[in-house]
Every structure is written in C-alpha cells, then in structure tokens.
Amino acid sequence: MLLAGALALSLVLNGFLLYSRPLVAADYDDLQEAEADLRLTQRLLARCQADHHQQDSLLALHPSLLPQAVPTAATSAQ
C-alpha cells in the first residue's frame, strides 16, 4: 500500500513538474531524461510490489515461517 502511494505521488509530482511550464527546444532533452527516469522508477516500484506480494503469499501459505514472538520483561514478569 505504501509503495502504491509512493508511485501515485511520484506520478503526480513528475506530471506537474513536466507539464506545468511550456516546452522549449532546450528542455526537450531534459524532458526525455525525466520521462526515462520516471519509467525506471515505475518499473522498480512494480518489481518491489511484486516481491512483497510474493513474500506475503508465501507467508500466508506457510505461517510456520513467521518469526515467533519474543517475550519481553513486562510479559515475563506477569
């Protein structure tokens, strides 16, 4: 969920920054570079989301892989 929010924020901010001012010929190269960076960021975020989804799915299938809770001083004193 956090990654989806980061992706949405990234898209909105990049879109605003890219299209809030008129294009001039000198900005065209910068625009292409920014769009390439944006596409790379989107791919990396999508890969992270897929990895986290896979980890969540594996943990759901094998709950024994979840770490056991470690007792704290407050719980062991009771």
ZADO-421845 format. One record per residue: residue in three letters; residue number from 1; x, y, z of N, C-alpha, C, O in turn. Coordinates in nm, 3 decimals, decimal comma, m for minus. Atoms other than C-alpha are relative to their C-alpha. Layout:
REM ZADO-421845
+------+-----+---------+---------+---------+---------+---------+---------+---------+---------+---------+---------+---------+---------+
! code ! pos !    n_px !    n_py !    n_pz !   ca_px !   ca_py !   ca_pz !    c_px !    c_py !    c_pz !    o_px !    o_py !    o_pz !
+------+-----+---------+---------+---------+---------+---------+---------+---------+---------+---------+---------+---------+---------+
!  ala ! NUM !       X !       Y !       Z !       X !       Y !       Z !       X !       Y !       Z !       X !       Y !       Z !
...
+------+-----+---------+---------+---------+---------+---------+---------+---------+---------+---------+---------+---------+---------+
***
This chain:
REM ZADO-421845
+------+-----+---------+---------+---------+---------+---------+---------+---------+---------+---------+---------+---------+---------+
! code ! pos !    n_px !    n_py !    n_pz !   ca_px !   ca_py !   ca_pz !    c_px !    c_py !    c_pz !    o_px !    o_py !    o_pz !
+------+-----+---------+---------+---------+---------+---------+---------+---------+---------+---------+---------+---------+---------+
!  met !   1 !   0,082 !  m0,118 !   0,000 !   0,000 !   0,000 !   0,000 !   0,088 !   0,125 !   0,000 !   0,059 !   0,223 !  m0,069 !
!  leu !   2 !  m0,092 !  m0,113 !  m0,008 !   0,287 !   0,233 !   0,087 !   0,068 !   0,023 !  m0,135 !   0,087 !   0,137 !  m0,177 !
!  leu !   3 !  m0,065 !  m0,013 !   0,130 !   0,457 !   0,160 !  m0,244 !  m0,096 !   0,057 !  m0,104 !  m0,056 !   0,136 !  m0,190 !
!  ala !   4 !   0,099 !  m0,053 !   0,093 !   0,137 !   0,231 !  m0,435 !  m0,017 !   0,150 !   0,022 !  m0,031 !   0,226 !  m0,074 !
!  gly !   5 !   0,010 !  m0,143 !  m0,030 !   0,110 !   0,566 !  m0,258 !   0,121 !   0,076 !  m0,050 !   0,109 !   0,187 !  m0,102 !
!  ala !   6 !  m0,123 !  m0,065 !   0,049 !   0,472 !   0,646 !  m0,343 !  m0,003 !   0,012 !  m0,151 !   0,039 !   0,113 !  m0,206 !
!  leu !   7 !   0,010 !  m0,004 !   0,146 !   0,409 !   0,558 !  m0,707 !  m0,097 !   0,109 !  m0,044 !  m0,067 !   0,185 !  m0,136 !
!  ala !   8 !   0,098 !  m0,102 !   0,036 !   0,100 !   0,776 !  m0,723 !   0,056 !   0,141 !   0,023 !   0,039 !   0,229 !  m0,061 !
!  leu !   9 !  m0,059 !  m0,129 !  m0,029 !   0,280 !   1,066 !  m0,559 !   0,107 !   0,035 !  m0,102 !   0,116 !   0,149 !  m0,148 !
!  ser !  10 !  m0,105 !  m0,021 !   0,099 !   0,573 !   1,024 !  m0,796 !  m0,060 !   0,041 !  m0,135 !  m0,011 !   0,133 !  m0,200 !
!  leu !  11 !   0,064 !  m0,032 !   0,127 !   0,344 !   1,028 !  m1,098 !  m0,058 !   0,140 !  m0,001 !  m0,042 !   0,215 !  m0,097 !
!  val !  12 !   0,063 !  m0,132 !  m0,008 !   0,156 !   1,336 !  m0,983 !   0,105 !   0,110 !  m0,001 !   0,093 !   0,208 !  m0,076 !
!  leu !  13 !  m0,104 !  m0,102 !  m0,007 !   0,468 !   1,533 !  m0,896 !   0,076 !   0,012 !  m0,131 !   0,102 !   0,123 !  m0,179 !
!  asn !  14 !  m0,071 !  m0,006 !   0,128 !   0,652 !   1,439 !  m1,213 !  m0,088 !   0,059 !  m0,109 !  m0,041 !   0,138 !  m0,191 !
!  gly !  15 !   0,091 !  m0,057 !   0,099 !   0,348 !   1,516 !  m1,424 !  m0,015 !   0,149 !   0,017 !  m0,013 !   0,223 !  m0,082 !
!  phe !  16 !   0,012 !  m0,144 !  m0,026 !   0,307 !   1,854 !  m1,259 !   0,126 !   0,073 !  m0,042 !   0,119 !   0,176 !  m0,109 !
!  leu !  17 !  m0,126 !  m0,068 !   0,032 !   0,674 !   1,942 !  m1,294 !   0,030 !  m0,001 !  m0,149 !   0,085 !   0,095 !  m0,203 !
!  leu !  18 !  m0,029 !   0,010 !   0,143 !   0,696 !   1,824 !  m1,653 !  m0,091 !   0,087 !  m0,086 !  m0,049 !   0,142 !  m0,188 !
!  tyr !  19 !   0,097 !  m0,066 !   0,087 !   0,384 !   1,988 !  m1,786 !  m0,050 !   0,134 !   0,053 !  m0,143 !   0,190 !  m0,004 !
!  ser !  20 !   0,048 !  m0,127 !  m0,055 !   0,345 !   2,300 !  m1,572 !   0,061 !   0,120 !  m0,071 !   0,016 !   0,233 !  m0,053 !
!  arg !  21 !  m0,061 !  m0,112 !   0,073 !   0,569 !   2,509 !  m1,796 !   0,008 !  m0,038 !  m0,148 !   0,017 !  m0,156 !  m0,182 !
!  pro !  22 !  m0,004 !   0,030 !   0,143 !   0,577 !   2,539 !  m2,173 !   0,135 !  m0,058 !  m0,041 !   0,239 !  m0,025 !   0,015 !
!  leu !  23 !  m0,121 !   0,062 !   0,051 !   0,828 !   2,331 !  m2,364 !   0,076 !   0,094 !  m0,093 !   0,016 !   0,161 !  m0,176 !
!  val !  24 !  m0,087 !  m0,067 !   0,097 !   1,118 !   2,494 !  m2,538 !   0,096 !  m0,105 !  m0,051 !   0,110 !  m0,212 !   0,009 !
!  ala !  25 !  m0,085 !   0,099 !   0,065 !   1,365 !   2,319 !  m2,763 !   0,110 !  m0,051 !   0,094 !   0,143 !  m0,170 !   0,090 !
!  ala !  26 !  m0,107 !   0,041 !  m0,090 !   1,636 !   2,312 !  m2,495 !  m0,050 !  m0,094 !   0,109 !   0,026 !  m0,176 !   0,161 !
!  asp !  27 !   0,056 !   0,084 !  m0,104 !   1,401 !   2,144 !  m2,247 !  m0,036 !  m0,140 !  m0,050 !  m0,066 !  m0,228 !   0,030 !
!  tyr !  28 !   0,045 !   0,128 !   0,055 !   1,323 !   1,856 !  m2,483 !   0,089 !  m0,114 !   0,050 !   0,038 !  m0,220 !   0,086 !
!  asp !  29 !  m0,090 !   0,105 !  m0,050 !   1,633 !   1,656 !  m2,380 !  m0,022 !  m0,026 !   0,147 !  m0,021 !  m0,141 !   0,191 !
!  asp !  30 !   0,028 !   0,017 !  m0,143 !   1,562 !   1,718 !  m2,013 !  m0,130 !  m0,075 !   0,021 !  m0,141 !  m0,158 !   0,111 !
!  leu !  31 !   0,128 !   0,068 !  m0,010 !   1,205 !   1,605 !  m2,065 !   0,015 !  m0,148 !  m0,030 !  m0,042 !  m0,232 !   0,041 !
!  gln !  32 !  m0,021 !   0,140 !   0,033 !   1,316 !   1,283 !  m2,231 !   0,073 !  m0,072 !   0,113 !   0,039 !  m0,186 !   0,146 !
!  glu !  33 !  m0,073 !   0,061 !  m0,110 !   1,560 !   1,215 !  m1,949 !  m0,090 !  m0,020 !   0,122 !  m0,084 !  m0,123 !   0,188 !
!  ala !  34 !   0,092 !   0,010 !  m0,113 !   1,296 !   1,284 !  m1,684 !  m0,102 !  m0,112 !  m0,022 !  m0,135 !  m0,186 !   0,071 !
!  glu !  35 !   0,096 !   0,106 !   0,030 !   1,047 !   1,055 !  m1,859 !   0,065 !  m0,137 !   0,010 !   0,002 !  m0,232 !   0,058 !
!  ala !  36 !  m0,072 !   0,127 !  m0,014 !   1,309 !   0,779 !  m1,879 !   0,019 !  m0,035 !   0,147 !   0,003 !  m0,150 !   0,186 !
!  asp !  37 !  m0,015 !   0,023 !  m0,145 !   1,378 !   0,821 !  m1,506 !  m0,133 !  m0,042 !   0,063 !  m0,137 !  m0,129 !   0,149 !
!  leu !  38 !   0,132 !   0,034 !  m0,052 !   1,006 !   0,809 !  m1,435 !  m0,037 !  m0,144 !  m0,035 !  m0,088 !  m0,217 !   0,050 !
!  arg !  39 !   0,031 !   0,137 !   0,039 !   0,963 !   0,487 !  m1,633 !   0,083 !  m0,100 !   0,079 !   0,033 !  m0,205 !   0,119 !
!  leu !  40 !  m0,085 !   0,087 !  m0,081 !   1,259 !   0,331 !  m1,449 !  m0,054 !  m0,010 !   0,142 !  m0,059 !  m0,119 !   0,199 !
!  thr !  41 !   0,056 !   0,000 !  m0,135 !   1,110 !   0,434 !  m1,114 !  m0,127 !  m0,084 !   0,007 !  m0,147 !  m0,158 !   0,103 !
!  gln !  42 !   0,123 !   0,077 !   0,003 !   0,775 !   0,285 !  m1,211 !   0,029 !  m0,150 !  m0,006 !  m0,035 !  m0,230 !   0,062 !
!  arg !  43 !  m0,036 !   0,142 !   0,011 !   0,939 !  m0,045 !  m1,311 !   0,055 !  m0,052 !   0,132 !   0,022 !  m0,163 !   0,175 !
!  leu !  44 !  m0,057 !   0,043 !  m0,128 !   1,136 !  m0,060 !  m0,986 !  m0,107 !  m0,013 !   0,107 !  m0,106 !  m0,108 !   0,185 !
!  leu !  45 !   0,110 !   0,009 !  m0,097 !   0,827 !   0,013 !  m0,777 !  m0,089 !  m0,120 !  m0,026 !  m0,132 !  m0,187 !   0,067 !
!  ala !  46 !   0,083 !   0,116 !   0,035 !   0,628 !  m0,250 !  m0,965 !   0,070 !  m0,129 !   0,041 !   0,006 !  m0,222 !   0,089 !
!  arg !  47 !  m0,076 !   0,119 !  m0,040 !   0,906 !  m0,503 !  m0,904 !  m0,003 !  m0,017 !   0,152 !  m0,018 !  m0,129 !   0,201 !
!  cys !  48 !   0,007 !   0,007 !  m0,146 !   0,910 !  m0,418 !  m0,532 !  m0,137 !  m0,048 !   0,046 !  m0,148 !  m0,131 !   0,136 !
!  gln !  49 !   0,135 !   0,041 !  m0,036 !   0,534 !  m0,454 !  m0,512 !  m0,019 !  m0,149 !  m0,026 !  m0,079 !  m0,219 !   0,055 !
!  ala !  50 !   0,014 !   0,142 !   0,033 !   0,551 !  m0,793 !  m0,685 !   0,077 !  m0,086 !   0,100 !   0,028 !  m0,191 !   0,142 !
!  asp !  51 !  m0,079 !   0,074 !  m0,099 !   0,827 !  m0,910 !  m0,448 !  m0,072 !  m0,006 !   0,135 !  m0,077 !  m0,112 !   0,198 !
!  his !  52 !   0,070 !  m0,002 !  m0,128 !   0,630 !  m0,801 !  m0,141 !  m0,127 !  m0,085 !  m0,007 !  m0,162 !  m0,153 !   0,090 !
!  his !  53 !   0,120 !   0,082 !   0,016 !   0,316 !  m0,965 !  m0,277 !   0,037 !  m0,148 !   0,006 !  m0,033 !  m0,228 !   0,068 !
!  gln !  54 !  m0,045 !   0,139 !  m0,002 !   0,509 !  m1,288 !  m0,333 !   0,037 !  m0,042 !   0,143 !   0,003 !  m0,152 !   0,187 !
!  gln !  55 !  m0,036 !   0,031 !  m0,139 !   0,651 !  m1,275 !   0,021 !  m0,124 !  m0,017 !   0,085 !  m0,132 !  m0,109 !   0,167 !
!  asp !  56 !   0,124 !   0,011 !  m0,077 !   0,305 !  m1,213 !   0,165 !  m0,073 !  m0,130 !  m0,032 !  m0,127 !  m0,196 !   0,057 !
!  ser !  57 !   0,067 !   0,124 !   0,041 !   0,165 !  m1,504 !  m0,036 !   0,069 !  m0,122 !   0,061 !   0,002 !  m0,214 !   0,108 !
!  leu !  58 !  m0,074 !   0,111 !  m0,058 !   0,441 !  m1,737 !   0,083 !  m0,024 !  m0,010 !   0,150 !  m0,039 !  m0,120 !   0,204 !
!  leu !  59 !   0,026 !   0,002 !  m0,144 !   0,387 !  m1,635 !   0,444 !  m0,142 !  m0,046 !   0,030 !  m0,167 !  m0,112 !   0,132 !
!  ala !  60 !   0,138 !   0,044 !  m0,019 !   0,013 !  m1,690 !   0,406 !  m0,011 !  m0,151 !  m0,019 !  m0,090 !  m0,217 !   0,050 !
!  leu !  61 !   0,003 !   0,144 !   0,023 !   0,077 !  m2,040 !   0,271 !   0,074 !  m0,078 !   0,108 !   0,038 !  m0,191 !   0,139 !
!  his !  62 !  m0,084 !   0,067 !  m0,099 !   0,338 !  m2,124 !   0,535 !   0,013 !   0,087 !   0,125 !   0,118 !   0,149 !   0,146 !
!  pro !  63 !  m0,007 !  m0,086 !  m0,119 !   0,256 !  m1,944 !   0,862 !   0,110 !  m0,043 !   0,097 !   0,149 !   0,035 !   0,184 !
!  ser !  64 !  m0,108 !   0,044 !  m0,090 !   0,525 !  m2,154 !   1,036 !   0,129 !   0,076 !  m0,027 !   0,221 !   0,073 !   0,056 !
!  leu !  65 !  m0,119 !  m0,078 !   0,033 !   0,783 !  m1,932 !   0,863 !   0,003 !   0,134 !   0,073 !   0,107 !   0,200 !   0,078 !
!  leu !  66 !   0,005 !  m0,126 !  m0,072 !   0,668 !  m1,632 !   1,065 !   0,084 !  m0,010 !   0,127 !   0,082 !  m0,113 !   0,194 !
!  pro !  67 !  m0,081 !   0,006 !  m0,122 !   0,907 !  m1,544 !   1,347 !  m0,090 !  m0,006 !   0,123 !  m0,198 !   0,054 !   0,127 !
!  gln !  68 !   0,075 !   0,012 !  m0,125 !   0,789 !  m1,635 !   1,694 !   0,023 !   0,125 !   0,083 !   0,131 !   0,185 !   0,079 !
!  ala !  69 !  m0,011 !  m0,117 !  m0,087 !   0,722 !  m1,354 !   1,940 !   0,099 !  m0,027 !   0,112 !   0,099 !  m0,135 !   0,171 !
!  val !  70 !  m0,097 !   0,012 !  m0,108 !   0,999 !  m1,297 !   2,189 !  m0,059 !   0,066 !   0,123 !  m0,102 !   0,182 !   0,117 !
!  pro !  71 !   0,059 !  m0,060 !  m0,121 !   0,877 !  m1,243 !   2,545 !   0,086 !   0,118 !   0,048 !   0,209 !   0,114 !   0,043 !
!  thr !  72 !  m0,069 !  m0,118 !  m0,054 !   0,965 !  m0,906 !   2,694 !  m0,001 !  m0,008 !   0,150 !  m0,065 !  m0,095 !   0,209 !
!  ala !  73 !  m0,006 !  m0,001 !  m0,146 !   1,041 !  m0,821 !   3,053 !  m0,138 !   0,021 !   0,061 !  m0,169 !  m0,036 !   0,166 !
!  ala !  74 !   0,134 !  m0,030 !  m0,053 !   0,686 !  m0,689 !   3,101 !  m0,088 !  m0,125 !  m0,004 !  m0,165 !  m0,149 !   0,089 !
!  thr !  75 !   0,086 !   0,118 !   0,011 !   0,522 !  m1,011 !   2,981 !   0,053 !  m0,116 !   0,083 !  m0,026 !  m0,196 !   0,133 !
!  ser !  76 !  m0,055 !   0,111 !  m0,077 !   0,760 !  m1,248 !   3,157 !  m0,016 !   0,023 !   0,151 !  m0,014 !  m0,073 !   0,228 !
!  ala !  77 !   0,016 !  m0,031 !  m0,142 !   0,712 !  m1,070 !   3,493 !  m0,141 !  m0,031 !   0,050 !  m0,163 !  m0,042 !   0,171 !
!  gln !  78 !   0,139 !   0,023 !  m0,042 !   0,339 !  m1,138 !   3,494 !  m0,026 !  m0,142 !   0,037 !  m0,138 !  m0,177 !   0,074 !
+------+-----+---------+---------+---------+---------+---------+---------+---------+---------+---------+---------+---------+---------+
***
